[in-house]
Amino acid sequence: MNEMFERELARQIVADTAPEELEFFDEIVATEGAGQAAGESFLGFGGGDAGMVMLTSFLLTIGKEIAEFVWENGKDAAGQFVKDSSQAVRVALQQKLDAWLKGKTKGKAPVVLQTDRILSLARRVEVAGHGIKVPEENVVKINEWIFSKFGEE
C-alpha cells in the first residue's frame, strides 16, 4: 500500500462518516504531516480533550492499518478479478480465432506465439505423428504451417 492510497481511503471514510470534517481534511493532513501529534489539529483542539479529537486525525493514524487489512484480506477478491479478466481475454481471443477460421486461415493467426513455444508444440506434433505412423513429410508440413501462421514475422 502507499501513503496516497491510505490518505484517499481516509478521505473517503471521512466523507461517508463525518462529512462535516471533510472541508478540514487537507489542512489536517498538512498539519499532521508537519509533525504534530495525532489528534492535535490546526484548529487548536484535540490531543488533551478526547471528546474533540476529530475523526480525520484518527483515520490518518489508523489508515495504514485499515489499508493493509483490506489488502491482506482482499487477495482472494484480486484472484477472482484476475480469473474474470482471464476469462474475458479467452472469450475475445476465441472470437478472433473463430473469425480467422471463417476466413479460411488467410494471413497470420490473430495470436503470435514465441518461438520456444512453437518449437514445443512442433515437438508434440512430431511425437503424436510418429505415435500413429503419420508420414514424416506430413508432420513437417503441419509444423511448417504452424510456424507460418503463429510464428513471429
C-alpha positions in Angstrom: 0.0 0.0 0.0 1.1 3.6 -0.4 0.5 6.7 1.5 -1.6 8.3 -1.2 -4.0 5.3 -1.2 -4.1 5.4 2.6 -4.9 9.1 2.7 -7.6 8.8 0.0 -9.1 5.9 1.8 -9.2 8.0 5.0 -10.7 10.9 3.0 -13.5 8.7 1.7 -14.2 7.2 5.1 -14.4 10.8 6.5 -16.7 11.8 3.6 -19.0 8.9 4.4 -18.9 9.0 8.2 -18.1 12.6 9.2 -18.9 14.8 6.2 -18.7 17.9 8.4 -15.0 17.4 8.8 -14.3 17.0 5.0 -13.7 20.7 4.5 -10.8 20.5 7.0 -9.3 17.2 5.7 -6.4 18.7 3.6 -5.4 21.1 6.3 -5.4 18.3 8.9 -3.3 16.2 6.6 -0.8 19.0 6.2 -0.7 19.7 9.9 -0.1 16.1 10.9 2.4 15.7 8.1 4.3 18.6 9.7 4.9 16.6 12.8 2.1 17.4 15.2 0.9 14.5 17.3 -2.2 12.6 16.2 -5.3 14.4 17.4 -3.7 17.8 17.5 -5.3 19.7 14.7 -4.6 23.1 13.2 -7.9 24.2 14.8 -6.3 24.1 18.3 -8.3 21.3 19.7 -7.7 17.6 20.1 -5.0 16.0 22.0 -6.0 16.8 25.6 -9.7 16.9 25.0 -10.6 13.4 23.8 -14.1 14.4 23.1 -12.9 16.9 20.5 -10.5 14.6 18.6 -11.6 14.8 15.0 -12.3 11.5 13.2 -10.0 12.7 10.4 -7.0 12.7 12.7 -7.8 9.2 13.9 -8.3 7.9 10.4 -5.0 9.3 9.3 -3.4 7.4 12.1 -5.2 4.2 11.5 -5.5 4.4 7.7 -2.4 2.4 7.1 -3.7 -0.5 9.3 -7.1 -0.4 7.5 -5.5 -0.4 4.1 -3.1 -3.3 5.0 -6.0 -5.3 6.4 -8.1 -4.7 3.3 -5.2 -5.7 1.1 -4.4 -8.9 3.0 -8.0 -9.9 3.1 -8.7 -8.8 -0.5 -6.2 -11.1 -2.1 -8.9 -13.7 -2.8 -11.0 -11.0 -4.5 -8.0 -10.0 -6.5 -7.6 -13.6 -7.6 -11.2 -13.6 -8.7 -10.6 -10.4 -10.7 -7.6 -12.0 -12.5 -9.7 -15.1 -13.2 -12.6 -12.9 -14.6 -10.1 -10.9 -16.7 -8.5 -14.1 -18.0 -11.9 -15.4 -19.0 -12.7 -12.1 -20.8 -9.4 -12.4 -22.7 -10.1 -16.0 -23.5 -13.6 -15.1 -25.0 -12.1 -12.2 -27.0 -9.3 -14.5 -28.4 -11.8 -17.2 -29.2 -13.8 -14.7 -31.2 -10.7 -13.6 -33.1 -9.7 -17.2 -33.8 -13.2 -18.0 -35.0 -13.2 -15.1 -37.4 -9.7 -16.2 -38.6 -11.0 -19.7 -39.3 -14.1 -18.4 -41.1 -11.6 -16.5 -43.4 -10.0 -19.9 -44.2 -6.9 -19.0 -42.1 -5.7 -16.5 -44.6 -2.8 -14.5 -43.3 -1.3 -14.7 -39.8 -3.3 -16.0 -36.9 -4.6 -13.3 -34.5 -2.1 -14.5 -31.9 1.6 -14.7 -32.3 3.4 -17.4 -30.3 7.0 -17.1 -29.1 9.5 -19.3 -31.0 10.2 -21.5 -28.0 6.5 -22.2 -27.5 6.1 -23.1 -31.2 9.1 -25.4 -31.0 7.5 -27.1 -28.0 4.2 -27.5 -30.0 6.1 -28.8 -33.0 7.8 -31.4 -30.9 4.4 -32.5 -29.6 3.1 -32.8 -33.2 6.2 -34.9 -34.1 5.7 -37.3 -31.2 2.0 -37.6 -31.8 2.5 -38.1 -35.5 5.2 -40.8 -35.0 3.0 -42.5 -32.5 0.3 -43.1 -35.1 2.7 -43.6 -38.0 2.0 -40.3 -39.9 4.5 -40.0 -42.8 7.3 -37.7 -41.9 6.7 -35.3 -44.8 3.1 -34.7 -43.4 4.5 -33.9 -39.9 6.9 -31.5 -41.5 4.1 -29.8 -43.5 1.9 -29.4 -40.4 4.8 -27.9 -38.4 5.7 -25.5 -41.3 2.1 -24.4 -41.3 2.1 -23.8 -37.5 5.3 -21.7 -37.9 3.9 -19.8 -40.8 0.6 -19.0 -39.1 1.6 -18.5 -35.5 5.3 -17.5 -35.7 6.8 -14.1 -35.5 7.4 -12.3 -38.7 
